[in-house]
Amino acid sequence: MRKVTPEEIARKREEIINACEQLYRTMSFREITLKEIGNITSFSRPTIYNYFETKEEIFLALFQREYDRWNEDLTVILDGNERLTKTELSEKIAASLAGREQLLKLLSMNTYDMEANSRQELLTAFKQSYGCSMHLMCMLLEKYCPDMSAAEIQDFIYTFYPFMFGIYPYTAVTDKQKIAMKEAGIHYVYQTVYEITYSCLIRLLGR
């Protein structure tokens, strides 16, 4: 039997994750199955089980990749600016999240079930990417907001990161939801990801 190389394993894992991402653009988590994912890969559905044991593990891998991509954006901010005002920092972080709609959509899901139905080593890998984003955010605050104490930075992290779970539902509103809000007599001001994120950041950091 031919030995599968690490490069082949990485390529097939990436193809599975890409298939999941493609389906998630138009389907809900509940609707997507391993069969659906297998239908748009170049190999048979049973092959998926060589790389992921559950649908949740595939979504967790997609989630991890989205955090890694956001981490790259945060690193660009950190390495590309000698100094920033709090307003400028808020603008750049808000802009980085505005380009990460998939991350925000995944954050709005029930991540508890996703994590509970994934193997420990995959959950640990995900948490490393998640933790890296927190570390980068702390580095941004330490560099550009030197007046903030360690306690204030911790307060920021434990306020902003939970806030991110609600960004997508408040900004990706369907026509059906808009009609329901109107019929319920609720006056709601619709905002973009950038607008709602900047508004939160500027209040947390101050101008």
C-alpha positions in Angstrom: 0.0 0.0 0.0 1.4 3.4 -1.0 2.2 5.6 1.9 0.3 8.9 2.0 2.7 11.9 2.3 2.1 14.7 4.8 1.6 17.0 1.8 -1.2 14.8 0.5 -2.9 14.7 3.9 -2.7 18.5 4.1 -4.1 18.9 0.6 -7.0 16.6 1.2 -7.9 18.2 4.5 -7.8 21.6 2.8 -10.1 20.3 0.0 -12.6 19.0 2.6 -12.5 22.4 4.5 -12.9 24.3 1.2 -16.0 22.2 0.3 -17.5 22.9 3.7 -16.8 26.6 3.3 -18.4 26.6 -0.1 -21.6 24.9 1.1 -21.8 27.2 4.2 -22.1 30.2 2.0 -25.6 29.1 1.0 -26.6 26.4 3.5 -27.0 26.3 7.3 -24.9 24.2 9.6 -27.9 21.9 10.1 -28.4 21.3 6.4 -24.8 20.5 5.6 -23.9 16.8 5.9 -20.8 14.7 5.3 -22.5 13.4 2.2 -23.0 16.9 0.9 -19.4 17.8 1.6 -18.2 14.6 -0.1 -20.2 15.3 -3.2 -18.1 18.3 -4.0 -14.6 16.8 -3.3 -12.5 14.8 -5.7 -12.6 11.7 -3.7 -15.3 9.4 -2.2 -17.2 10.3 0.9 -15.8 7.5 3.1 -12.3 9.0 2.5 -13.4 12.0 4.6 -13.4 9.8 7.7 -9.6 9.3 7.3 -9.3 13.0 8.1 -12.3 14.1 10.1 -14.6 11.9 12.2 -17.6 14.3 12.4 -19.1 17.2 10.6 -18.3 19.3 13.7 -14.6 18.6 13.2 -14.7 20.0 9.7 -16.4 23.1 10.9 -13.9 23.5 13.7 -11.1 23.3 11.2 -12.8 25.9 9.1 -13.2 28.0 12.2 -9.5 27.6 13.0 -8.5 28.7 9.5 -10.6 31.8 9.8 -8.9 32.7 13.1 -5.6 32.1 11.4 -6.5 34.5 8.6 -7.7 37.2 11.1 -4.5 36.7 13.0 -2.6 37.5 9.8 -4.6 40.7 9.5 -3.9 41.7 13.1 -0.2 41.0 12.6 -0.1 43.3 9.6 -1.6 46.1 11.8 1.0 45.4 14.5 4.0 45.2 12.2 3.0 47.9 9.8 2.4 50.8 12.1 4.9 52.5 14.3 2.2 54.4 16.2 -1.6 54.7 16.1 -4.1 56.8 17.9 -7.0 54.9 19.6 -9.3 56.1 16.9 -6.9 54.8 14.2 -6.5 51.5 16.0 -10.3 51.1 16.3 -10.6 51.8 12.5 -8.0 49.2 11.6 -9.4 46.5 13.9 -12.9 47.2 12.6 -11.8 47.0 9.0 -10.0 43.7 9.7 -13.2 42.2 11.0 -15.3 43.7 8.2 -13.3 41.4 5.8 -13.8 38.3 8.0 -17.6 37.6 7.5 -17.0 33.8 7.6 -15.3 34.1 11.0 -18.2 36.2 12.4 -20.8 33.8 10.9 -19.0 30.9 12.6 -18.9 32.8 15.9 -22.6 33.2 15.8 -23.1 29.4 15.8 -23.4 27.1 18.8 -19.7 26.5 19.2 -20.3 24.4 22.3 -21.6 21.5 20.2 -18.9 22.0 17.6 -16.2 21.7 20.3 -17.9 18.9 22.2 -18.1 16.7 19.1 -14.4 17.1 18.1 -11.3 15.2 19.1 -9.1 16.7 21.8 -6.1 17.3 19.5 -8.3 19.2 17.0 -9.9 21.2 19.7 -6.5 22.1 21.1 -5.2 23.2 17.7 -8.3 25.4 17.3 -7.8 26.9 20.8 -4.2 27.7 19.9 -5.4 29.9 16.9 -8.1 31.4 19.1 -5.5 32.1 21.8 -3.2 33.6 19.3 -5.8 36.2 18.3 -6.2 37.2 22.0 -2.4 37.5 22.3 -2.1 39.6 19.2 -4.9 41.9 20.4 -3.1 42.3 23.8 0.1 43.2 21.9 -1.8 45.8 19.8 -3.2 47.4 23.0 0.1 47.4 24.7 1.8 49.0 21.7 -0.8 51.6 20.7 -2.5 52.2 24.1 0.4 52.4 26.6 -1.9 54.2 29.1 -3.9 51.0 29.5 -3.1 48.9 32.6 -2.9 45.1 32.5 -6.3 44.9 34.2 -7.9 47.3 31.7 -6.5 45.2 28.8 -8.0 42.1 30.4 -11.3 43.9 30.8 -11.2 44.8 27.1 -10.5 41.2 26.0 -13.4 39.8 28.1 -15.7 42.5 26.7 -14.8 42.6 23.1 -14.4 38.9 22.4 -17.9 38.0 23.7 -19.2 41.0 21.7 -17.9 39.4 18.5 -20.3 36.5 18.9 -23.2 38.9 18.2 -21.8 40.9 15.3 -23.0 38.7 12.5 -26.7 38.3 13.6 -26.9 42.1 14.0 -25.4 42.9 10.6 -26.4 40.0 8.3 -30.2 40.6 8.4 -32.4 38.8 5.9 -35.4 40.3 4.2 -37.7 38.0 6.2 -36.2 39.3 9.4 -36.5 42.9 8.3 -40.2 42.4 7.6 -40.7 40.7 11.0 -39.1 43.7 12.7 -41.3 46.1 10.8 -44.4 44.1 11.6 -43.4 43.9 15.3 -43.1 47.7 15.3 -39.4 47.7 16.1 -37.4 50.6 14.7 -34.0 49.1 14.1 -31.0 51.0 12.6 -29.1 48.5 10.4 -25.3 48.8 10.6 -22.4 47.2 8.8 -19.8 45.0 10.4 -17.3 47.9 10.3 -19.8 50.4 11.9 -20.9 48.2 14.8 -17.4 47.0 15.5 -15.9 50.5 15.4 -18.6 51.8 17.6 -17.8 49.2 20.3 -14.1 49.7 20.0 -14.1 53.4 20.3 -16.2 53.2 23.4 -14.0 50.6 25.0 -10.8 52.4 24.2 -11.9 56.0 24.3 -10.7 58.6 21.7 
